[in-house]
Amino acid sequence: MASMILGQDGIWGDLTAISPEGLRTIAGLISRYKRVRNDMASADPVVTGLVSSSPEVHEKIAANGRGAVVLFATVPGTYEYTTQHTVSSEHWSSNKTTVRAVGNGHAHITAKFVEPGARIAFFGVAE
């Protein structure tokens, strides 16, 4: 899902093996993404970290503060990131991810990884 919202245009894997709970999770992520996709498309991307490093961070926040930050990790750990763009105060984040406001309208994101994966924080979108 994280790769899809960054512009990879697809979901990979054995989709027939996804549980009903997994399908609800995917549907919720897609619904949130649809609310900020035009903002993300207009945003200048900020990439921190090398591909496959821990963390590899992609920030796509539009001038209006709406968009997403995606953190990838290949190594377990807790990773932190502060947005370079100002963000909307309305936000939603994936499991094991917290978002808190810091000075000047930026956000500080803390994401915990117990295994390789991705974490997403949407701005301009609530539940």
A tleap script that builds the chain and sets N, CA, C and O, in Angstrom:
source leaprc.protein.ff14SB
mol = sequence {
  NMET ALA SER MET ILE LEU GLY GLN ASP GLY
  ILE TRP GLY ASP LEU THR ALA ILE SER PRO
  GLU GLY LEU ARG THR ILE ALA GLY LEU ILE
  SER ARG TYR LYS ARG VAL ARG ASN ASP MET
  ALA SER ALA ASP PRO VAL VAL THR GLY LEU
  VAL SER SER SER PRO GLU VAL HIE GLU LYS
  ILE ALA ALA ASN GLY ARG GLY ALA VAL VAL
  LEU PHE ALA THR VAL PRO GLY THR TYR GLU
  TYR THR THR GLN HIE THR VAL SER SER GLU
  HIE TRP SER SER ASN LYS THR THR VAL ARG
  ALA VAL GLY ASN GLY HIE ALA HIE ILE THR
  ALA LYS PHE VAL GLU PRO GLY ALA ARG ILE
  ALA PHE PHE GLY VAL ALA CGLU
}
set mol.1.N position { 0.822 -1.185 0.000 }
set mol.1.CA position { 0.000 0.000 0.000 }
set mol.1.C position { 0.868 1.251 0.000 }
set mol.1.O position { 0.581 2.211 -0.715 }
set mol.2.N position { 1.932 1.240 0.803 }
set mol.2.CA position { 2.799 2.413 0.890 }
set mol.2.C position { 3.408 2.738 -0.469 }
set mol.2.O position { 3.440 3.901 -0.870 }
set mol.3.N position { 3.886 1.736 -1.170 }
set mol.3.CA position { 4.450 1.964 -2.501 }
set mol.3.C position { 3.399 2.466 -3.472 }
set mol.3.O position { 3.680 3.318 -4.315 }
set mol.4.N position { 2.180 1.938 -3.353 }
set mol.4.CA position { 1.113 2.359 -4.260 }
set mol.4.C position { 0.833 3.848 -4.118 }
set mol.4.O position { 0.712 4.547 -5.123 }
set mol.5.N position { 0.726 4.351 -2.879 }
set mol.5.CA position { 0.384 5.758 -2.720 }
set mol.5.C position { 1.525 6.675 -3.133 }
set mol.5.O position { 1.311 7.863 -3.374 }
set mol.6.N position { 2.737 6.132 -3.216 }
set mol.6.CA position { 3.874 6.939 -3.676 }
set mol.6.C position { 4.006 6.933 -5.188 }
set mol.6.O position { 4.938 7.529 -5.728 }
set mol.7.N position { 3.089 6.270 -5.881 }
set mol.7.CA position { 3.089 6.339 -7.334 }
set mol.7.C position { 3.477 5.068 -8.047 }
set mol.7.O position { 3.700 5.098 -9.257 }
set mol.8.N position { 3.567 3.957 -7.351 }
set mol.8.CA position { 3.936 2.698 -7.999 }
set mol.8.C position { 2.739 2.020 -8.662 }
set mol.8.O position { 2.895 1.015 -9.355 }
set mol.9.N position { 1.541 2.574 -8.445 }
set mol.9.CA position { 0.335 2.181 -9.178 }
set mol.9.C position { -0.059 0.724 -9.088 }
set mol.9.O position { -0.555 0.172 -10.071 }
set mol.10.N position { 0.137 0.083 -7.962 }
set mol.10.CA position { -0.335 -1.285 -7.857 }
set mol.10.C position { -0.121 -1.870 -6.486 }
set mol.10.O position { 0.635 -1.343 -5.670 }
set mol.11.N position { -0.807 -2.977 -6.248 }
set mol.11.CA position { -0.660 -3.731 -5.015 }
set mol.11.C position { -0.125 -5.098 -5.420 }
set mol.11.O position { -0.660 -5.732 -6.330 }
set mol.12.N position { 0.930 -5.554 -4.746 }
set mol.12.CA position { 1.562 -6.803 -5.113 }
set mol.12.C position { 1.343 -7.842 -4.035 }
set mol.12.O position { 0.985 -7.514 -2.904 }
set mol.13.N position { 1.557 -9.083 -4.388 }
set mol.13.CA position { 1.455 -10.177 -3.433 }
set mol.13.C position { 0.277 -11.065 -3.763 }
set mol.13.O position { -0.400 -10.888 -4.776 }
set mol.14.N position { 0.050 -12.021 -2.885 }
set mol.14.CA position { -1.037 -12.968 -3.054 }
set mol.14.C position { -2.302 -12.350 -2.494 }
set mol.14.O position { -2.613 -12.534 -1.317 }
set mol.15.N position { -3.030 -11.625 -3.313 }
set mol.15.CA position { -4.218 -10.906 -2.871 }
set mol.15.C position { -5.331 -11.844 -2.419 }
set mol.15.O position { -6.171 -11.456 -1.607 }
set mol.16.N position { -5.351 -13.069 -2.931 }
set mol.16.CA position { -6.391 -14.018 -2.527 }
set mol.16.C position { -6.179 -14.514 -1.098 }
set mol.16.O position { -7.097 -15.078 -0.502 }
set mol.17.N position { -4.993 -14.315 -0.547 }
set mol.17.CA position { -4.691 -14.774 0.810 }
set mol.17.C position { -4.978 -13.711 1.867 }
set mol.17.O position { -4.755 -13.949 3.053 }
set mol.18.N position { -5.463 -12.553 1.459 }
set mol.18.CA position { -5.724 -11.472 2.415 }
set mol.18.C position { -6.988 -11.789 3.212 }
set mol.18.O position { -8.027 -12.133 2.648 }
set mol.19.N position { -6.878 -11.669 4.512 }
set mol.19.CA position { -8.005 -11.946 5.405 }
set mol.19.C position { -9.058 -10.851 5.293 }
set mol.19.O position { -8.773 -9.775 4.769 }
set mol.20.N position { -10.276 -11.111 5.779 }
set mol.20.CA position { -11.299 -10.056 5.794 }
set mol.20.C position { -10.829 -8.812 6.558 }
set mol.20.O position { -11.109 -7.688 6.142 }
set mol.21.N position { -10.126 -9.007 7.662 }
set mol.21.CA position { -9.594 -7.859 8.409 }
set mol.21.C position { -8.569 -7.102 7.564 }
set mol.21.O position { -8.550 -5.872 7.557 }
set mol.22.N position { -7.727 -7.839 6.861 }
set mol.22.CA position { -6.746 -7.223 5.976 }
set mol.22.C position { -7.408 -6.419 4.865 }
set mol.22.O position { -6.941 -5.336 4.509 }
set mol.23.N position { -8.489 -6.947 4.324 }
set mol.23.CA position { -9.229 -6.222 3.280 }
set mol.23.C position { -9.811 -4.924 3.820 }
set mol.23.O position { -9.794 -3.903 3.131 }
set mol.24.N position { -10.328 -4.954 5.055 }
set mol.24.CA position { -10.850 -3.728 5.666 }
set mol.24.C position { -9.738 -2.703 5.866 }
set mol.24.O position { -9.946 -1.507 5.666 }
set mol.25.N position { -8.557 -3.177 6.261 }
set mol.25.CA position { -7.407 -2.282 6.436 }
set mol.25.C position { -7.026 -1.637 5.106 }
set mol.25.O position { -6.817 -0.425 5.034 }
set mol.26.N position { -6.938 -2.437 4.070 }
set mol.26.CA position { -6.587 -1.918 2.743 }
set mol.26.C position { -7.640 -0.916 2.271 }
set mol.26.O position { -7.295 0.145 1.752 }
set mol.27.N position { -8.909 -1.241 2.446 }
set mol.27.CA position { -9.982 -0.334 2.025 }
set mol.27.C position { -9.883 1.000 2.763 }
set mol.27.O position { -10.082 2.053 2.157 }
set mol.28.N position { -9.581 0.970 4.054 }
set mol.28.CA position { -9.437 2.203 4.823 }
set mol.28.C position { -8.268 3.049 4.341 }
set mol.28.O position { -8.374 4.271 4.240 }
set mol.29.N position { -7.154 2.390 4.044 }
set mol.29.CA position { -5.988 3.129 3.532 }
set mol.29.C position { -6.283 3.758 2.179 }
set mol.29.O position { -5.934 4.914 1.940 }
set mol.30.N position { -6.922 3.005 1.294 }
set mol.30.CA position { -7.251 3.537 -0.026 }
set mol.30.C position { -8.220 4.713 0.099 }
set mol.30.O position { -8.079 5.711 -0.608 }
set mol.31.N position { -9.185 4.602 0.978 }
set mol.31.CA position { -10.143 5.685 1.188 }
set mol.31.C position { -9.437 6.957 1.659 }
set mol.31.O position { -9.723 8.044 1.158 }
set mol.32.N position { -8.523 6.828 2.612 }
set mol.32.CA position { -7.783 8.001 3.094 }
set mol.32.C position { -6.903 8.578 1.982 }
set mol.32.O position { -6.844 9.792 1.790 }
set mol.33.N position { -6.226 7.696 1.258 }
set mol.33.CA position { -5.373 8.134 0.162 }
set mol.33.C position { -6.152 8.928 -0.883 }
set mol.33.O position { -5.671 9.951 -1.371 }
set mol.34.N position { -7.348 8.463 -1.225 }
set mol.34.CA position { -8.151 9.149 -2.235 }
set mol.34.C position { -8.459 10.589 -1.834 }
set mol.34.O position { -8.638 11.452 -2.693 }
set mol.35.N position { -8.519 10.849 -0.521 }
set mol.35.CA position { -8.824 12.206 -0.054 }
set mol.35.C position { -7.646 13.159 -0.192 }
set mol.35.O position { -7.830 14.376 -0.169 }
set mol.36.N position { -6.430 12.619 -0.337 }
set mol.36.CA position { -5.251 13.499 -0.456 }
set mol.36.C position { -4.433 13.234 -1.717 }
set mol.36.O position { -3.359 13.812 -1.885 }
set mol.37.N position { -4.922 12.371 -2.603 }
set mol.37.CA position { -4.103 11.997 -3.768 }
set mol.37.C position { -3.763 13.186 -4.658 }
set mol.37.O position { -2.639 13.271 -5.152 }
set mol.38.N position { -4.702 14.108 -4.877 }
set mol.38.CA position { -4.391 15.269 -5.714 }
set mol.38.C position { -3.365 16.171 -5.040 }
set mol.38.O position { -2.508 16.753 -5.705 }
set mol.39.N position { -3.456 16.280 -3.726 }
set mol.39.CA position { -2.455 17.053 -2.984 }
set mol.39.C position { -1.083 16.406 -3.129 }
set mol.39.O position { -0.095 17.094 -3.382 }
set mol.40.N position { -1.020 15.096 -2.970 }
set mol.40.CA position { 0.256 14.387 -3.092 }
set mol.40.C position { 0.840 14.531 -4.491 }
set mol.40.O position { 2.051 14.682 -4.653 }
set mol.41.N position { -0.024 14.486 -5.502 }
set mol.41.CA position { 0.447 14.611 -6.884 }
set mol.41.C position { 1.051 15.984 -7.148 }
set mol.41.O position { 1.953 16.116 -7.975 }
set mol.42.N position { 0.559 17.007 -6.452 }
set mol.42.CA position { 1.076 18.364 -6.672 }
set mol.42.C position { 2.284 18.684 -5.801 }
set mol.42.O position { 2.919 19.723 -5.983 }
set mol.43.N position { 2.609 17.803 -4.852 }
set mol.43.CA position { 3.677 18.074 -3.886 }
set mol.43.C position { 5.062 17.786 -4.461 }
set mol.43.O position { 5.250 16.860 -5.251 }
set mol.44.N position { 6.022 18.603 -4.042 }
set mol.44.CA position { 7.421 18.314 -4.342 }
set mol.44.C position { 7.880 17.251 -3.345 }
set mol.44.O position { 7.834 17.487 -2.137 }
set mol.45.N position { 8.322 16.086 -3.824 }
set mol.45.CA position { 8.702 15.027 -2.892 }
set mol.45.C position { 10.003 15.347 -2.159 }
set mol.45.O position { 10.922 15.946 -2.717 }
set mol.46.N position { 10.052 14.938 -0.917 }
set mol.46.CA position { 11.266 15.015 -0.108 }
set mol.46.C position { 11.609 13.582 0.262 }
set mol.46.O position { 10.789 12.886 0.861 }
set mol.47.N position { 12.802 13.134 -0.082 }
set mol.47.CA position { 13.227 11.768 0.223 }
set mol.47.C position { 14.446 11.843 1.132 }
set mol.47.O position { 15.428 12.527 0.844 }
set mol.48.N position { 14.347 11.113 2.244 }
set mol.48.CA position { 15.444 11.064 3.207 }
set mol.48.C position { 15.852 9.610 3.378 }
set mol.48.O position { 15.000 8.732 3.516 }
set mol.49.N position { 17.140 9.358 3.370 }
set mol.49.CA position { 17.632 7.988 3.486 }
set mol.49.C position { 17.769 7.357 2.120 }
set mol.49.O position { 17.118 7.762 1.158 }
set mol.50.N position { 18.620 6.367 2.055 }
set mol.50.CA position { 18.841 5.648 0.806 }
set mol.50.C position { 17.767 4.578 0.622 }
set mol.50.O position { 17.170 4.118 1.596 }
set mol.51.N position { 17.523 4.183 -0.625 }
set mol.51.CA position { 16.585 3.109 -0.899 }
set mol.51.C position { 17.035 1.869 -0.135 }
set mol.51.O position { 18.203 1.486 -0.180 }
set mol.52.N position { 16.103 1.260 0.555 }
set mol.52.CA position { 16.319 0.062 1.377 }
set mol.52.C position { 17.124 0.321 2.638 }
set mol.52.O position { 17.586 -0.619 3.286 }
set mol.53.N position { 17.296 1.605 2.994 }
set mol.53.CA position { 17.955 1.896 4.269 }
set mol.53.C position { 16.892 1.954 5.353 }
set mol.53.O position { 15.698 1.850 5.070 }
set mol.54.N position { 17.321 2.118 6.568 }
set mol.54.CA position { 16.381 2.218 7.682 }
set mol.54.C position { 16.675 3.471 8.474 }
set mol.54.O position { 17.701 3.539 9.152 }
set mol.55.N position { 15.813 4.460 8.410 }
set mol.55.CA position { 14.592 4.487 7.611 }
set mol.55.C position { 14.837 5.100 6.238 }
set mol.55.O position { 15.805 5.830 6.026 }
set mol.56.N position { 13.954 4.791 5.332 }
set mol.56.CA position { 13.838 5.452 4.033 }
set mol.56.C position { 12.514 6.202 4.127 }
set mol.56.O position { 11.465 5.580 4.294 }
set mol.57.N position { 12.548 7.526 4.021 }
set mol.57.CA position { 11.354 8.342 4.257 }
set mol.57.C position { 10.985 9.110 2.990 }
set mol.57.O position { 11.840 9.704 2.333 }
set mol.58.N position { 9.696 9.084 2.665 }
set mol.58.CA position { 9.162 9.822 1.525 }
set mol.58.C position { 8.085 10.766 2.044 }
set mol.58.O position { 7.081 10.326 2.605 }
set mol.59.N position { 8.297 12.059 1.855 }
set mol.59.CA position { 7.338 13.078 2.283 }
set mol.59.C position { 6.738 13.715 1.042 }
set mol.59.O position { 7.454 14.266 0.206 }
set mol.60.N position { 5.415 13.637 0.928 }
set mol.60.CA position { 4.706 14.274 -0.188 }
set mol.60.C position { 3.577 15.111 0.412 }
set mol.60.O position { 2.432 14.668 0.495 }
set mol.61.N position { 3.924 16.321 0.826 }
set mol.61.CA position { 2.999 17.251 1.459 }
set mol.61.C position { 2.857 18.468 0.547 }
set mol.61.O position { 3.848 19.102 0.185 }
set mol.62.N position { 1.618 18.788 0.182 }
set mol.62.CA position { 1.347 19.942 -0.682 }
set mol.62.C position { 1.447 21.236 0.117 }
set mol.62.O position { 1.550 21.214 1.344 }
set mol.63.N position { 1.414 22.353 -0.583 }
set mol.63.CA position { 1.504 23.677 0.054 }
set mol.63.C position { 0.376 23.916 1.053 }
set mol.63.O position { 0.530 24.710 1.980 }
set mol.64.N position { -0.765 23.230 0.871 }
set mol.64.CA position { -1.894 23.383 1.791 }
set mol.64.C position { -1.768 22.508 3.039 }
set mol.64.O position { -2.664 22.508 3.883 }
set mol.65.N position { -0.654 21.756 3.168 }
set mol.65.CA position { -0.413 20.920 4.343 }
set mol.65.C position { -1.010 19.527 4.274 }
set mol.65.O position { -0.933 18.764 5.237 }
set mol.66.N position { -1.605 19.194 3.134 }
set mol.66.CA position { -2.232 17.878 2.967 }
set mol.66.C position { -1.315 16.947 2.184 }
set mol.66.O position { -0.594 17.383 1.286 }
set mol.67.N position { -1.347 15.651 2.535 }
set mol.67.CA position { -0.534 14.667 1.837 }
set mol.67.C position { -0.173 13.518 2.753 }
set mol.67.O position { -0.963 13.132 3.615 }
set mol.68.N position { 1.022 12.965 2.569 }
set mol.68.CA position { 1.427 11.810 3.364 }
set mol.68.C position { 2.931 11.769 3.549 }
set mol.68.O position { 3.700 12.326 2.766 }
set mol.69.N position { 3.316 11.087 4.614 }
set mol.69.CA position { 4.708 10.720 4.845 }
set mol.69.C position { 4.724 9.208 4.992 }
set mol.69.O position { 3.926 8.641 5.738 }
set mol.70.N position { 5.640 8.553 4.274 }
set mol.70.CA position { 5.788 7.103 4.335 }
set mol.70.C position { 7.191 6.783 4.815 }
set mol.70.O position { 8.176 7.275 4.264 }
set mol.71.N position { 7.272 5.960 5.839 }
set mol.71.CA position { 8.555 5.499 6.364 }
set mol.71.C position { 8.693 4.013 6.079 }
set mol.71.O position { 7.798 3.231 6.399 }
set mol.72.N position { 9.811 3.621 5.478 }
set mol.72.CA position { 10.127 2.214 5.245 }
set mol.72.C position { 11.305 1.854 6.141 }
set mol.72.O position { 12.169 2.693 6.396 }
set mol.73.N position { 11.347 0.622 6.616 }
set mol.73.CA position { 12.501 0.131 7.369 }
set mol.73.C position { 12.752 -1.320 7.001 }
set mol.73.O position { 11.816 -2.098 6.815 }
set mol.74.N position { 14.018 -1.671 6.898 }
set mol.74.CA position { 14.400 -3.056 6.633 }
set mol.74.C position { 14.956 -3.719 7.886 }
set mol.74.O position { 15.190 -4.927 7.916 }
set mol.75.N position { 15.164 -2.899 8.926 }
set mol.75.CA position { 15.729 -3.376 10.185 }
set mol.75.C position { 14.789 -2.970 11.316 }
set mol.75.O position { 14.334 -1.826 11.358 }
set mol.76.N position { 14.491 -3.893 12.238 }
set mol.76.CA position { 13.632 -3.506 13.365 }
set mol.76.C position { 14.221 -2.327 14.135 }
set mol.76.O position { 15.438 -2.166 14.222 }
set mol.77.N position { 13.335 -1.512 14.688 }
set mol.77.CA position { 13.776 -0.374 15.489 }
set mol.77.C position { 12.702 0.687 15.536 }
set mol.77.O position { 11.643 0.553 14.924 }
set mol.78.N position { 12.993 1.743 16.272 }
set mol.78.CA position { 12.098 2.891 16.354 }
set mol.78.C position { 12.775 4.034 15.621 }
set mol.78.O position { 13.914 4.389 15.925 }
set mol.79.N position { 12.076 4.606 14.662 }
set mol.79.CA position { 12.634 5.650 13.811 }
set mol.79.C position { 11.797 6.922 13.945 }
set mol.79.O position { 10.579 6.870 14.114 }
set mol.80.N position { 12.475 8.053 13.865 }
set mol.80.CA position { 11.801 9.340 14.013 }
set mol.80.C position { 12.078 10.218 12.813 }
set mol.80.O position { 13.133 10.134 12.185 }
set mol.81.N position { 11.101 11.067 12.506 }
set mol.81.CA position { 11.223 11.977 11.367 }
set mol.81.C position { 10.406 13.227 11.659 }
set mol.81.O position { 9.290 13.136 12.169 }
set mol.82.N position { 10.952 14.385 11.340 }
set mol.82.CA position { 10.225 15.648 11.439 }
set mol.82.C position { 10.006 16.170 10.028 }
set mol.82.O position { 10.946 16.253 9.237 }
set mol.83.N position { 8.762 16.523 9.714 }
set mol.83.CA position { 8.432 16.957 8.362 }
set mol.83.C position { 9.179 18.230 7.990 }
set mol.83.O position { 9.411 19.103 8.826 }
set mol.84.N position { 9.543 18.313 6.736 }
set mol.84.CA position { 10.174 19.525 6.220 }
set mol.84.C position { 9.136 20.555 5.809 }
set mol.84.O position { 9.408 21.755 5.816 }
set mol.85.N position { 7.933 20.081 5.449 }
set mol.85.CA position { 6.835 20.979 5.094 }
set mol.85.C position { 5.919 21.153 6.295 }
set mol.85.O position { 5.869 20.297 7.178 }
set mol.86.N position { 5.200 22.259 6.324 }
set mol.86.CA position { 4.168 22.408 7.345 }
set mol.86.C position { 3.010 21.492 6.967 }
set mol.86.O position { 2.768 21.231 5.788 }
set mol.87.N position { 2.302 21.011 7.973 }
set mol.87.CA position { 1.257 20.016 7.735 }
set mol.87.C position { -0.063 20.445 8.362 }
set mol.87.O position { -0.101 21.264 9.279 }
set mol.88.N position { -1.129 19.877 7.850 }
set mol.88.CA position { -2.453 20.059 8.421 }
set mol.88.C position { -2.463 19.456 9.824 }
set mol.88.O position { -1.811 18.442 10.073 }
set mol.89.N position { -3.202 20.081 10.736 }
set mol.89.CA position { -3.283 19.529 12.090 }
set mol.89.C position { -4.122 18.253 12.113 }
set mol.89.O position { -3.986 17.440 13.028 }
set mol.90.N position { -4.978 18.072 11.125 }
set mol.90.CA position { -5.778 16.854 11.027 }
set mol.90.C position { -4.900 15.756 10.433 }
set mol.90.O position { -4.314 15.933 9.365 }
set mol.91.N position { -4.809 14.624 11.125 }
set mol.91.CA position { -3.947 13.552 10.619 }
set mol.91.C position { -4.445 12.178 11.072 }
set mol.91.O position { -5.263 12.052 11.983 }
set mol.92.N position { -3.924 11.171 10.405 }
set mol.92.CA position { -4.156 9.770 10.737 }
set mol.92.C position { -2.844 9.043 10.513 }
set mol.92.O position { -2.127 9.351 9.561 }
set mol.93.N position { -2.515 8.092 11.363 }
set mol.93.CA position { -1.291 7.311 11.164 }
set mol.93.C position { -1.565 5.827 11.351 }
set mol.93.O position { -2.474 5.426 12.078 }
set mol.94.N position { -0.758 5.032 10.677 }
set mol.94.CA position { -0.906 3.577 10.750 }
set mol.94.C position { -0.450 3.062 12.108 }
set mol.94.O position { 0.124 3.796 12.913 }
set mol.95.N position { -0.717 1.796 12.338 }
set mol.95.CA position { -0.384 1.137 13.585 }
set mol.95.C position { 1.100 1.317 13.939 }
set mol.95.O position { 1.966 1.312 13.064 }
set mol.96.N position { 1.367 1.474 15.221 }
set mol.96.CA position { 2.725 1.626 15.755 }
set mol.96.C position { 3.397 2.898 15.270 }
set mol.96.O position { 4.622 2.966 15.177 }
set mol.97.N position { 2.582 3.917 14.960 }
set mol.97.CA position { 3.089 5.201 14.489 }
set mol.97.C position { 2.380 6.313 15.254 }
set mol.97.O position { 1.155 6.316 15.371 }
set mol.98.N position { 3.163 7.257 15.774 }
set mol.98.CA position { 2.569 8.405 16.451 }
set mol.98.C position { 3.002 9.685 15.752 }
set mol.98.O position { 4.099 9.783 15.204 }
set mol.99.N position { 2.102 10.661 15.791 }
set mol.99.CA position { 2.358 11.958 15.182 }
set mol.99.C position { 2.086 13.016 16.238 }
set mol.99.O position { 1.048 12.985 16.900 }
set mol.100.N position { 3.010 13.946 16.397 }
set mol.100.CA position { 2.764 15.058 17.311 }
set mol.100.C position { 3.219 16.346 16.647 }
set mol.100.O position { 4.180 16.372 15.878 }
set mol.101.N position { 2.499 17.413 16.967 }
set mol.101.CA position { 2.816 18.725 16.410 }
set mol.101.C position { 4.085 19.263 17.065 }
set mol.101.O position { 4.303 19.098 18.266 }
set mol.102.N position { 4.905 19.901 16.261 }
set mol.102.CA position { 6.075 20.623 16.758 }
set mol.102.C position { 5.978 22.049 16.238 }
set mol.102.O position { 5.058 22.369 15.486 }
set mol.103.N position { 6.887 22.888 16.615 }
set mol.103.CA position { 6.825 24.296 16.251 }
set mol.103.C position { 6.663 24.570 14.769 }
set mol.103.O position { 7.076 23.781 13.920 }
set mol.104.N position { 6.053 25.707 14.482 }
set mol.104.CA position { 5.914 26.225 13.124 }
set mol.104.C position { 5.089 25.349 12.188 }
set mol.104.O position { 5.269 25.408 10.972 }
set mol.105.N position { 4.186 24.538 12.736 }
set mol.105.CA position { 3.288 23.759 11.889 }
set mol.105.C position { 3.842 22.463 11.345 }
set mol.105.O position { 3.209 21.834 10.496 }
set mol.106.N position { 4.995 22.048 11.807 }
set mol.106.CA position { 5.581 20.785 11.358 }
set mol.106.C position { 5.102 19.649 12.258 }
set mol.106.O position { 4.500 19.898 13.303 }
set mol.107.N position { 5.361 18.420 11.863 }
set mol.107.CA position { 4.971 17.257 12.655 }
set mol.107.C position { 6.184 16.376 12.891 }
set mol.107.O position { 7.069 16.261 12.042 }
set mol.108.N position { 6.205 15.754 14.069 }
set mol.108.CA position { 7.239 14.784 14.411 }
set mol.108.C position { 6.582 13.409 14.417 }
set mol.108.O position { 5.587 13.187 15.107 }
set mol.109.N position { 7.151 12.492 13.641 }
set mol.109.CA position { 6.592 11.151 13.486 }
set mol.109.C position { 7.546 10.146 14.127 }
set mol.109.O position { 8.753 10.183 13.887 }
set mol.110.N position { 7.001 9.256 14.938 }
set mol.110.CA position { 7.766 8.171 15.527 }
set mol.110.C position { 7.115 6.867 15.077 }
set mol.110.O position { 5.919 6.658 15.277 }
set mol.111.N position { 7.918 5.993 14.467 }
set mol.111.CA position { 7.395 4.737 13.934 }
set mol.111.C position { 8.208 3.574 14.464 }
set mol.111.O position { 9.436 3.565 14.383 }
set mol.112.N position { 7.502 2.591 15.009 }
set mol.112.CA position { 8.160 1.404 15.539 }
set mol.112.C position { 8.003 0.251 14.561 }
set mol.112.O position { 6.913 -0.008 14.050 }
set mol.113.N position { 9.110 -0.434 14.310 }
set mol.113.CA position { 9.125 -1.585 13.414 }
set mol.113.C position { 9.664 -2.795 14.184 }
set mol.113.O position { 10.777 -2.753 14.709 }
set mol.114.N position { 8.881 -3.859 14.249 }
set mol.114.CA position { 9.369 -5.103 14.844 }
set mol.114.C position { 9.870 -6.057 13.766 }
set mol.114.O position { 10.510 -7.070 14.050 }
set mol.115.N position { 9.561 -5.704 12.519 }
set mol.115.CA position { 10.042 -6.431 11.344 }
set mol.115.C position { 10.050 -5.447 10.180 }
set mol.115.O position { 9.461 -4.371 10.289 }
set mol.116.N position { 10.694 -5.781 9.080 }
set mol.116.CA position { 10.699 -4.866 7.937 }
set mol.116.C position { 9.276 -4.531 7.497 }
set mol.116.O position { 8.378 -5.369 7.575 }
set mol.117.N position { 9.082 -3.293 7.032 }
set mol.117.CA position { 7.758 -2.884 6.583 }
set mol.117.C position { 7.677 -1.409 6.319 }
set mol.117.O position { 8.687 -0.747 6.081 }
set mol.118.N position { 6.461 -0.893 6.364 }
set mol.118.CA position { 6.207 0.518 6.081 }
set mol.118.C position { 5.196 1.060 7.074 }
set mol.118.O position { 4.355 0.324 7.590 }
set mol.119.N position { 5.290 2.360 7.335 }
set mol.119.CA position { 4.328 3.082 8.171 }
set mol.119.C position { 3.906 4.320 7.394 }
set mol.119.O position { 4.709 4.910 6.671 }
set mol.120.N position { 2.633 4.717 7.545 }
set mol.120.CA position { 2.081 5.840 6.798 }
set mol.120.C position { 1.457 6.837 7.753 }
set mol.120.O position { 0.784 6.456 8.712 }
set mol.121.N position { 1.680 8.113 7.490 }
set mol.121.CA position { 0.968 9.184 8.178 }
set mol.121.C position { 0.329 10.068 7.113 }
set mol.121.O position { 1.023 10.637 6.270 }
set mol.122.N position { -0.997 10.181 7.157 }
set mol.122.CA position { -1.737 11.059 6.250 }
set mol.122.C position { -2.022 12.372 6.967 }
set mol.122.O position { -2.351 12.369 8.153 }
set mol.123.N position { -1.899 13.487 6.265 }
set mol.123.CA position { -2.209 14.801 6.798 }
set mol.123.C position { -3.340 15.408 5.973 }
set mol.123.O position { -3.337 15.345 4.744 }
set mol.124.N position { -4.318 16.006 6.685 }
set mol.124.CA position { -5.507 16.506 6.020 }
set mol.124.C position { -6.603 15.473 5.995 }
set mol.124.O position { -7.620 15.649 5.325 }
set mol.125.N position { -6.395 14.373 6.738 }
set mol.125.CA position { -7.328 13.255 6.804 }
set mol.125.C position { -7.378 12.777 8.251 }
set mol.125.O position { -6.338 12.591 8.884 }
set mol.126.N position { -8.556 12.582 8.761 }
set mol.126.CA position { -8.715 11.964 10.080 }
set mol.126.C position { -9.312 10.579 9.878 }
set mol.126.O position { -9.300 10.048 8.768 }
set mol.127.N position { -9.818 10.011 10.921 }
set mol.127.CA position { -10.438 8.684 10.828 }
set mol.127.C position { -11.398 8.690 9.704 }
set mol.127.O position { -12.041 7.675 9.436 }
savepdb mol mol.pdb
quit
